[in-house]
């Protein structure tokens, strides 16, 4: 390393308990009130795959993710969606969206949770103290609980991840300072078995001993290696352990002007990031798999991705283009893949999925880029989601069971999309070019007398290999001596009214249209059936009759 400076849930349980299946050194577990429902069995297995290139269709959605400060975060774990809030989570089947079970600790704060196999471990706290709880991931049933004051668990990330190795949760137990003739007791790492809550192993930990250091553990991890770090101002120390028995595997030191070391663990390999220019990938066997110092600044978050048999890291190149470095863990060879500059991305089944806010030009749907990582073939298709309007931006993306899963920042829903064969151009969602109306044909009926009709060709825009001539139309008119101007632009033609409905977030029935979304003082986005048209007027009083004329032309 550089040394630079949910099957439907059944039953409801309300439980208050003061006992424990296990408590450290006889400590009392704080009384906790739970609200739970359970699933009748384990979830079905889902393929680690998203949709093939095709026309994207919504197949189901989960409502109630919340917005703003009340937004809940989403994790995809073992075929289930964990939708977590301040005091617990709802668990849904990732293949169908159906709710399976839920868990709450009213009055307590969920500080982190981890899922590994059929084990869920939850860390929570309140004024009464910290607590660890073990559940069966498939059903939500209680397996164990223990007081959390014996040691401190490691949590991190916006989605409250709890550090976890393969089947164990590490706790840091701080040593007692020296007193009189007694020697100072070293810190210890205690590994709690995720299935039973019992202590699996315990080992002393002799860190650098700085007085105001920062300790953390890898929470962006698949659990294959347990990795801890300590930072003493500019000096950083990283330690790796075998999760099964606590055996030390390797350690690294480095210097950088950062507060925390970035860590990401996949398939036994650990990415260590000291700063945006200093990165290395270390294997479980202490081998430096790849030196990634020159790869450029990470595209956030700086996280390893599983891409088939390789590991991927998304970053910027010297020209600020987005690139993915693909690393062969066995040989250490690195190849690069040009990646779209998307707002959110995920990899699954040998494909890269990236979502951007706009398909091309002023076209309304979001863009879904699908890259085959083996052939580097890129396919761009519309996603029937209007991210340029009130839906906001994608805040979470997942892929499982042949579905792409998307949650937006403002919409409050999680939507699953599957692909279907296209009858027409894939880039237009299967809709033939001839179905797109001419913009000037929509402004045949304006107030008063038409003075000039000016088609304004803009484009063509290119979507993948397809080109679409984009046009808008300006019509100047005179009404009772007052001059006015109407502008119309076709923003999208969907395959069905239902798909167009997902693009507009407005008021149903306004101006007699299926839906109207206000976009400015004298401009609106109009959805009528499967057509979406943006309409503007120089005079705000004329907007409604101009929209009425557009609706008659579409009808």
C-alpha positions as CSV (number, residue, x, y, z in Angstrom):
1,X,0.0,0.0,0.0
2,X,1.1,3.5,-0.7
3,X,2.3,5.5,2.3
4,X,1.4,8.9,0.9
5,X,0.5,11.5,3.4
6,X,-43.0,-11.8,2.4
7,X,-45.6,-15.9,1.6
8,X,-48.3,-13.8,3.4
9,X,-47.4,-13.1,7.0
10,X,-49.5,-14.7,9.7
11,X,-50.2,-13.7,13.3
12,X,-49.3,-10.6,15.3
13,X,-47.1,-10.8,18.3
14,X,-46.9,-8.0,20.9
15,X,-44.3,-9.1,23.4
16,X,-42.6,-7.5,26.4
17,X,-39.6,-9.4,27.7
18,X,-36.9,-9.1,30.3
19,X,-35.3,-12.4,29.9
20,X,-32.7,-13.6,27.4
21,X,-31.6,-16.7,25.6
22,X,-28.1,-15.4,26.3
23,X,-26.7,-12.3,28.0
24,X,-23.0,-11.4,28.4
25,X,-21.7,-12.2,31.9
26,X,-25.2,-12.5,33.3
27,X,-26.2,-9.0,32.4
28,X,-29.9,-8.2,32.2
29,X,-31.4,-7.7,28.8
30,X,-33.5,-4.5,28.8
31,X,-37.2,-5.0,28.6
32,X,-38.3,-4.6,25.0
33,X,-41.7,-4.4,23.4
34,X,-41.9,-6.0,20.0
35,X,-44.5,-5.9,17.2
36,X,-44.1,-8.8,14.8
37,X,-45.8,-10.8,12.2
38,X,-44.3,-14.0,10.8
39,X,-44.1,-15.9,7.4
40,X,-45.0,-19.5,7.3
41,X,-41.8,-20.6,5.6
42,X,-38.6,-19.7,3.8
43,X,-38.7,-17.5,0.7
44,X,-38.3,-19.0,-2.7
45,X,-34.9,-18.8,-4.3
46,X,-34.4,-16.1,-7.0
47,X,-31.9,-16.0,-9.7
48,X,-29.2,-13.3,-9.4
49,X,-30.4,-11.7,-12.7
50,X,-32.2,-8.7,-13.9
51,X,-34.2,-8.4,-17.1
52,X,-32.9,-9.1,-20.6
53,X,-33.0,-6.2,-23.1
54,X,-36.6,-5.6,-24.1
55,X,-39.6,-3.5,-23.5
56,X,-39.8,-2.7,-19.8
57,X,-43.2,-3.3,-18.2
58,X,-44.2,-2.7,-14.6
59,X,-45.2,-6.0,-13.0
60,X,-45.7,-4.9,-9.3
61,X,-45.0,-2.2,-6.9
62,X,-44.6,-1.7,-3.1
63,X,-46.1,1.6,-1.8
64,X,-45.2,3.4,1.4
65,X,-41.5,3.9,1.3
66,X,-42.0,7.5,2.5
67,X,-40.4,10.7,1.3
68,X,-37.9,13.2,2.6
69,X,-37.0,12.8,6.2
70,X,-39.5,10.0,6.5
71,X,-38.0,8.0,3.7
72,X,-37.3,4.3,4.5
73,X,-34.3,2.6,3.0
74,X,-34.2,-0.7,1.0
75,X,-31.9,-3.7,1.1
76,X,-32.1,-6.8,-1.1
77,X,-31.0,-9.8,0.9
78,X,-31.5,-13.5,0.0
79,X,-34.6,-13.0,-2.2
80,X,-36.2,-10.6,0.2
81,X,-36.6,-6.9,0.4
82,X,-36.0,-5.3,3.8
83,X,-37.7,-1.9,3.9
84,X,-36.4,-0.4,7.1
85,X,-37.4,2.6,9.2
86,X,-36.4,4.1,12.5
87,X,-37.5,1.2,14.7
88,X,-37.8,-1.9,12.5
89,X,-38.6,-3.1,9.0
90,X,-41.1,-4.7,6.7
91,X,-39.9,-7.7,4.7
92,X,-41.3,-8.4,1.2
93,X,-40.8,-11.2,-1.4
94,X,-38.4,-9.8,-4.0
95,X,-40.0,-11.8,-6.7
96,X,-43.6,-10.7,-6.1
97,X,-43.5,-7.7,-3.9
98,X,-45.9,-9.4,-1.4
99,X,-45.3,-8.7,2.3
100,X,-43.9,-11.7,4.2
101,X,-43.3,-10.5,7.7
102,X,-42.4,-7.5,9.8
103,X,-40.5,-6.6,13.0
104,X,-40.7,-3.5,15.2
105,X,-39.2,-2.3,18.5
106,X,-41.5,0.7,19.3
107,X,-39.7,3.3,21.3
108,X,-36.2,2.1,20.3
109,X,-33.9,3.1,17.5
110,X,-32.7,0.6,15.0
111,X,-29.0,1.4,14.7
112,X,-28.1,-1.4,12.2
113,X,-28.9,-4.9,10.9
114,X,-27.2,-7.6,8.9
115,X,-28.4,-10.6,7.0
116,X,-26.4,-13.7,6.3
117,X,-28.0,-16.9,5.1
118,X,-31.1,-17.5,7.3
119,X,-29.9,-15.2,10.0
120,X,-30.8,-11.6,10.8
121,X,-29.0,-9.8,13.5
122,X,-30.4,-6.4,14.7
123,X,-28.7,-3.8,16.8
124,X,-30.9,-1.3,18.6
125,X,-30.7,1.2,21.5
126,X,-32.7,3.4,23.8
127,X,-32.2,5.1,27.1
128,X,-32.4,1.6,28.7
129,X,-29.4,0.4,26.8
130,X,-28.1,-1.3,23.7
131,X,-29.4,-4.7,22.5
132,X,-28.7,-7.4,19.9
133,X,-31.5,-9.6,18.6
134,X,-31.3,-12.6,16.3
135,X,-34.2,-13.6,14.0
136,X,-34.8,-16.3,11.4
137,X,-34.5,-14.4,8.0
138,X,-37.1,-16.6,6.3
139,X,-39.9,-16.3,8.9
140,X,-39.0,-13.4,11.2
141,X,-39.2,-15.6,14.3
142,X,-37.1,-14.8,17.4
143,X,-34.0,-16.9,17.9
144,X,-32.1,-15.1,20.6
145,X,-31.4,-11.8,22.3
146,X,-28.7,-10.4,24.4
147,X,-27.8,-7.1,26.1
148,X,-25.6,-5.0,24.0
149,X,-23.6,-3.3,26.8
150,X,-20.9,-6.0,26.9
151,X,-19.4,-4.7,23.6
152,X,-20.0,-2.2,20.9
153,X,-21.2,-3.4,17.4
154,X,-19.9,-1.7,14.3
155,X,-22.5,0.0,12.1
156,X,-22.2,2.3,9.1
157,X,-23.7,3.5,5.8
158,X,-26.9,5.3,5.0
159,X,-28.8,2.1,5.1
160,X,-27.6,1.2,8.7
161,X,-25.5,-1.8,7.9
162,X,-24.2,-3.9,10.8
163,X,-20.7,-5.4,10.4
164,X,-21.0,-9.1,10.0
165,X,-18.7,-12.0,9.0
166,X,-19.8,-15.4,7.7
167,X,-22.2,-16.2,10.6
168,X,-20.7,-13.9,13.2
169,X,-21.2,-10.3,14.4
170,X,-18.0,-8.7,15.9
171,X,-18.2,-6.6,19.0
172,X,-15.4,-4.4,20.4
173,X,-14.9,-4.7,24.1
174,X,-12.7,-1.9,25.4
175,X,-10.1,-3.0,27.9
176,X,-10.0,-1.7,31.5
177,X,-7.3,0.9,32.2
178,X,-4.5,0.0,34.6
179,X,-5.2,0.6,38.3
180,X,-2.7,0.1,41.1
181,X,-0.8,-3.1,40.7
182,X,-3.2,-4.4,38.0
183,X,-2.0,-4.4,34.4
184,X,-4.0,-2.6,31.8
185,X,-6.4,-5.0,30.1
186,X,-6.2,-5.1,26.3
187,X,-9.2,-4.5,24.1
188,X,-11.0,-7.6,22.8
189,X,-12.9,-8.6,19.7
190,X,-15.8,-10.8,20.6
191,X,-17.6,-12.7,17.8
192,X,-21.3,-13.5,18.5
193,X,-22.8,-16.4,16.6
194,X,-25.5,-15.0,14.3
195,X,-27.6,-18.2,14.6
196,X,-27.5,-18.7,18.4
197,X,-26.3,-15.5,20.0
198,X,-23.6,-17.3,21.8
199,X,-19.9,-16.3,21.8
200,X,-18.1,-18.0,19.0
201,X,-14.6,-16.7,19.7
202,X,-12.8,-14.0,21.6
203,X,-9.4,-12.6,21.0
204,X,-7.3,-9.7,22.4
205,X,-6.8,-6.8,20.0
206,X,-3.6,-4.7,20.4
207,X,-4.2,-1.6,18.3
208,X,-1.9,1.4,17.8
209,X,-3.1,2.9,21.2
210,X,-3.8,6.5,20.1
211,X,-5.9,8.4,22.6
212,X,-8.4,9.9,20.1
213,X,-8.5,7.3,17.4
214,X,-11.5,6.2,15.3
215,X,-12.4,2.5,15.0
216,X,-14.6,1.0,12.4
217,X,-15.3,-2.2,10.5
218,X,-16.3,-3.0,7.0
219,X,-20.1,-2.9,6.7
220,X,-20.0,-2.9,2.9
221,X,-19.3,-6.6,2.9
222,X,-20.4,-10.1,1.9
223,X,-19.0,-11.4,5.1
224,X,-16.2,-13.5,3.5
225,X,-13.5,-11.6,5.5
226,X,-13.9,-9.7,8.8
227,X,-12.1,-6.4,8.3
228,X,-11.5,-3.7,11.0
229,X,-9.7,-0.4,10.8
230,X,-8.3,2.2,13.2
231,X,-7.3,5.7,12.4
232,X,-5.0,7.9,14.5
233,X,-5.2,11.2,12.8
234,X,-3.4,10.7,9.5
235,X,-2.1,7.2,10.3
236,X,-4.4,4.3,9.4
237,X,-4.3,0.6,10.3
238,X,-6.4,-2.2,8.7
239,X,-6.7,-5.7,10.1
240,X,-8.4,-8.8,8.5
241,X,-9.6,-11.9,10.4
242,X,-11.1,-15.2,9.5
243,X,-14.7,-14.9,10.6
244,X,-14.9,-18.6,11.6
245,X,-12.3,-18.5,14.4
246,X,-10.8,-15.0,14.6
247,X,-7.4,-16.1,13.1
248,X,-5.5,-13.0,11.8
249,X,-5.2,-13.1,8.0
250,X,-3.3,-9.9,7.2
251,X,-2.8,-6.2,8.2
252,X,-1.9,-3.0,6.4
253,X,-0.8,0.5,7.4
254,X,-0.9,3.7,5.5
255,X,-0.9,7.5,5.8
256,X,-3.4,9.9,4.4
257,X,-5.3,13.1,5.4
258,X,-8.7,11.5,5.8
259,X,-10.7,10.6,8.9
260,X,-11.7,7.1,7.9
261,X,-10.4,4.4,5.6
262,X,-12.8,3.2,2.9
263,X,-13.4,-0.6,3.0
264,X,-15.4,-2.9,0.7
265,X,-15.3,-6.7,0.8
266,X,-16.4,-9.2,-1.9
267,X,-15.5,-12.8,-2.5
268,X,-12.6,-12.8,0.0
269,X,-11.0,-9.6,-1.5
270,X,-10.9,-6.3,0.4
271,X,-10.7,-2.9,-1.3
272,X,-8.8,-0.4,0.9
273,X,-9.2,3.2,-0.1
274,X,-7.0,5.8,1.7
275,X,-8.0,8.6,-0.6
276,X,-9.3,9.1,-4.2
277,X,-5.9,8.3,-5.6
278,X,-4.7,5.5,-3.3
279,X,-6.4,2.1,-3.5
280,X,-5.4,-1.5,-3.3
281,X,-7.2,-4.8,-3.5
282,X,-6.0,-7.4,-1.0
283,X,-6.8,-11.1,-1.0
284,X,-7.7,-13.3,1.9
285,X,-4.2,-14.9,1.6
286,X,-2.5,-11.5,2.1
287,X,-1.7,-11.2,-1.6
288,X,-2.1,-7.8,-3.3
289,X,-4.5,-8.7,-6.1
290,X,-4.3,-5.4,-7.8
291,X,-2.8,-1.9,-7.3
292,X,-5.6,0.5,-8.2
293,X,-3.8,3.8,-7.4
294,X,-4.2,5.2,-10.9
295,X,-7.8,4.4,-11.6
296,X,-9.2,7.8,-10.8
297,X,-11.8,9.0,-8.3
298,X,-14.6,6.5,-7.5
299,X,-18.1,7.1,-8.7
300,X,-19.8,7.1,-5.4
301,X,-20.2,4.9,-3.5
302,X,-16.7,3.4,-3.7
303,X,-17.9,-0.2,-3.6
304,X,-16.9,-3.5,-5.1
305,X,-19.4,-5.1,-7.4
306,X,-19.7,-8.8,-8.3
307,X,-19.7,-9.0,-12.1
308,X,-19.7,-12.7,-13.0
309,X,-16.4,-14.2,-11.9
310,X,-14.8,-10.7,-11.7
311,X,-15.0,-7.8,-9.3
312,X,-15.9,-4.4,-10.6
313,X,-15.1,-0.9,-9.4
314,X,-16.8,2.1,-11.0
315,X,-14.8,5.3,-11.3
316,X,-14.0,8.3,-13.4
317,X,-11.1,8.4,-15.9
318,X,-8.9,11.4,-16.6
319,X,-11.6,13.0,-18.8
320,X,-14.3,12.5,-16.1
321,X,-15.9,9.7,-18.2
322,X,-17.4,6.9,-16.1
323,X,-15.4,3.7,-16.4
324,X,-15.6,0.3,-14.7
325,X,-12.4,-1.6,-13.9
326,X,-13.0,-5.3,-13.9
327,X,-10.6,-7.3,-11.9
328,X,-9.8,-11.0,-12.2
329,X,-9.3,-12.1,-8.6
330,X,-7.2,-15.1,-9.6
331,X,-4.7,-13.4,-11.9
332,X,-5.0,-9.7,-10.8
333,X,-5.5,-8.7,-14.4
334,X,-7.6,-5.5,-14.8
335,X,-9.7,-4.6,-17.9
336,X,-11.8,-1.6,-18.4
337,X,-15.4,-1.2,-19.5
338,X,-16.9,2.1,-20.6
339,X,-19.9,2.6,-18.5
340,X,-22.8,5.1,-18.9
341,X,-22.9,8.1,-16.6
342,X,-26.0,7.0,-14.8
343,X,-27.7,8.2,-11.7
344,X,-27.8,4.7,-10.2
345,X,-26.6,1.3,-11.2
346,X,-26.5,-2.3,-10.2
347,X,-24.9,-5.5,-11.6
348,X,-26.5,-8.9,-11.8
349,X,-26.3,-12.0,-14.0
350,X,-23.3,-10.6,-16.0
351,X,-25.1,-7.4,-16.9
352,X,-24.8,-3.8,-15.8
353,X,-28.0,-1.9,-15.3
354,X,-27.9,1.9,-15.1
355,X,-30.7,4.4,-14.9
356,X,-30.6,8.0,-16.0
357,X,-33.2,10.7,-15.7
358,X,-33.8,11.2,-19.5
359,X,-33.8,8.9,-22.5
360,X,-32.4,11.5,-25.0
361,X,-33.0,15.2,-25.6
362,X,-36.4,16.2,-24.3
363,X,-37.9,12.7,-24.4
364,X,-39.7,12.1,-21.2
365,X,-39.0,8.6,-20.0
366,X,-36.0,7.6,-17.9
367,X,-33.2,5.8,-19.7
368,X,-32.2,2.2,-18.8
369,X,-28.7,1.3,-20.1
370,X,-28.0,-2.5,-20.1
371,X,-24.4,-3.5,-20.7
372,X,-23.3,-7.1,-21.3
373,X,-20.1,-7.2,-19.3
374,X,-18.7,-10.1,-21.4
375,X,-19.2,-8.6,-24.9
376,X,-19.5,-4.9,-23.8
377,X,-22.6,-4.5,-25.9
378,X,-24.8,-1.6,-24.8
379,X,-28.5,-1.5,-25.2
380,X,-30.5,1.6,-24.3
381,X,-34.3,1.3,-23.7
382,X,-36.9,3.6,-22.1
383,X,-38.0,3.0,-18.6
384,X,-41.6,4.0,-18.1
385,X,-40.8,6.3,-15.2
386,X,-40.7,10.1,-15.3
387,X,-37.6,11.1,-13.3
388,X,-37.5,14.6,-14.8
389,X,-40.7,15.5,-12.9
390,X,-42.1,15.0,-9.4
391,X,-40.7,11.4,-9.1
392,X,-37.3,12.9,-8.4
393,X,-34.2,10.7,-8.9
394,X,-33.5,7.0,-8.3
395,X,-32.4,6.5,-4.7
396,X,-32.1,2.7,-4.8
397,X,-31.7,0.1,-7.6
398,X,-31.7,-3.7,-7.4
399,X,-32.0,-6.7,-9.6
400,X,-33.3,-10.2,-8.8
401,X,-35.4,-12.9,-10.4
402,X,-35.4,-11.3,-13.8
403,X,-36.7,-8.0,-12.5
404,X,-35.2,-4.5,-12.2
405,X,-36.2,-2.9,-8.9
406,X,-36.4,0.9,-8.7
407,X,-37.2,3.2,-5.8
408,X,-37.3,7.0,-6.4
409,X,-36.5,9.8,-4.1
410,X,-39.9,11.4,-4.2
411,X,-42.4,8.9,-5.5
412,X,-42.5,6.8,-2.3
413,X,-42.9,3.5,-4.2
414,X,-40.7,0.6,-5.2
415,X,-41.4,-0.6,-8.7
416,X,-40.4,-3.9,-10.3
417,X,-40.0,-4.0,-14.1
418,X,-39.7,-7.1,-16.4
419,X,-38.8,-7.2,-20.1
420,X,-41.2,-8.2,-22.9
421,X,-40.4,-8.8,-26.6
422,X,-40.7,-5.7,-28.8
423,X,-43.1,-5.6,-31.8
424,X,-41.5,-2.2,-32.9
425,X,-38.3,-0.4,-32.2
426,X,-36.9,-1.4,-28.8
427,X,-35.5,2.1,-28.3
428,X,-39.1,3.5,-28.4
429,X,-40.6,0.9,-26.1
430,X,-41.9,-1.1,-29.1
431,X,-43.9,1.8,-30.6
432,X,-43.5,2.4,-34.3
433,X,-42.2,5.8,-35.4
434,X,-45.4,6.3,-37.4
435,X,-47.5,6.4,-34.2
436,X,-45.8,9.7,-33.2
437,X,-48.1,12.6,-34.3
438,X,-46.7,15.7,-35.9
439,X,-46.6,18.6,-33.4
440,X,-48.2,21.1,-35.9
441,X,-51.1,18.8,-36.4
442,X,-51.9,19.2,-32.7
443,X,-52.3,23.0,-33.0
444,X,-54.9,23.2,-35.7
445,X,-57.4,24.6,-33.2
446,X,-56.1,27.7,-31.5
447,X,-58.0,30.8,-30.2
448,X,-58.8,33.4,-32.9
449,X,-57.1,33.5,-36.2
450,X,-53.9,31.7,-37.1
451,X,-51.3,34.1,-38.4
452,X,-48.3,31.8,-38.8
453,X,-47.5,28.1,-38.3
454,X,-43.8,27.5,-37.7
455,X,-42.5,23.9,-37.5
456,X,-39.2,23.8,-35.6
457,X,-37.3,20.7,-36.1
458,X,-35.0,19.8,-33.3
459,X,-32.9,16.7,-33.6
460,X,-32.9,14.1,-34.6
461,X,-32.1,12.6,-31.2
462,X,-30.3,9.3,-31.1
463,X,-31.3,6.4,-28.8
464,X,-28.9,3.6,-29.2
465,X,-28.8,3.0,-32.9
466,X,-32.2,4.6,-33.6
467,X,-32.7,8.2,-34.7
468,X,-36.0,10.0,-34.0
469,X,-36.8,13.3,-35.7
470,X,-37.9,15.6,-32.9
471,X,-40.2,18.5,-33.8
472,X,-42.1,21.2,-32.0
473,X,-44.5,23.6,-33.4
474,X,-45.1,27.3,-32.8
475,X,-48.4,28.9,-33.9
476,X,-48.9,32.6,-33.8
477,X,-52.5,33.8,-33.7
478,X,-54.6,36.9,-33.1
479,X,-57.7,36.9,-30.9
480,X,-59.8,40.1,-30.6
481,X,-56.8,42.2,-31.6
482,X,-54.5,40.5,-29.0
483,X,-51.6,38.4,-30.3
484,X,-50.7,35.1,-28.8
485,X,-48.5,32.1,-29.4
486,X,-49.0,28.4,-28.8
487,X,-46.3,25.8,-28.6
488,X,-46.7,22.0,-28.7
489,X,-44.0,19.3,-28.4
490,X,-44.7,15.5,-28.3
491,X,-42.6,14.2,-25.4
492,X,-43.5,10.5,-25.6
493,X,-45.9,8.0,-27.2
494,X,-46.2,4.9,-25.0
495,X,-47.5,1.4,-25.9
496,X,-50.5,1.8,-23.6
497,X,-52.2,4.4,-21.4
498,X,-51.0,2.5,-18.3
499,X,-47.3,3.0,-19.3
500,X,-47.8,6.7,-20.1
501,X,-49.5,7.1,-16.7
502,X,-46.1,6.4,-15.0
503,X,-44.5,9.3,-16.8
504,X,-46.7,12.1,-15.6
505,X,-47.4,13.1,-12.0
506,X,-50.2,15.6,-12.3
507,X,-53.9,16.2,-11.7
508,X,-56.4,13.8,-13.3
509,X,-59.2,15.3,-15.3
510,X,-57.8,18.8,-15.4
511,X,-58.8,20.6,-18.7
512,X,-60.6,17.4,-19.7
513,X,-57.4,15.5,-20.1
514,X,-56.5,12.1,-18.5
515,X,-53.8,14.0,-16.5
516,X,-52.2,17.4,-16.5
517,X,-49.0,18.3,-14.7
518,X,-48.1,22.0,-14.2
519,X,-44.6,22.7,-15.5
520,X,-44.6,26.5,-15.5
521,X,-46.7,29.6,-15.2
522,X,-48.2,29.1,-18.6
523,X,-47.1,25.6,-19.6
524,X,-48.3,22.1,-18.8
525,X,-47.6,18.4,-19.5
526,X,-50.7,16.8,-20.9
527,X,-51.3,13.0,-20.9
528,X,-54.2,11.8,-23.0
529,X,-54.3,8.0,-23.4
530,X,-50.8,6.9,-24.4
531,X,-49.7,10.3,-25.7
532,X,-47.8,12.9,-23.6
533,X,-47.5,16.4,-25.0
534,X,-46.0,19.5,-23.5
535,X,-48.1,22.6,-24.2
536,X,-47.1,26.3,-23.7
537,X,-49.0,29.5,-24.2
538,X,-47.7,33.1,-24.3
539,X,-50.9,34.1,-22.6
540,X,-51.9,32.1,-19.5
541,X,-55.6,32.7,-20.1
542,X,-55.4,30.9,-23.4
543,X,-53.7,27.8,-22.0
544,X,-56.9,25.9,-21.4
545,X,-58.5,26.4,-24.9
546,X,-55.2,25.5,-26.5
547,X,-55.0,22.3,-24.5
548,X,-58.6,21.5,-25.5
549,X,-57.6,21.8,-29.1
550,X,-54.7,19.5,-28.6
551,X,-57.0,16.9,-27.0
552,X,-59.4,17.1,-29.9
553,X,-56.6,16.5,-32.4
554,X,-55.3,13.5,-30.4
555,X,-58.9,12.1,-30.2
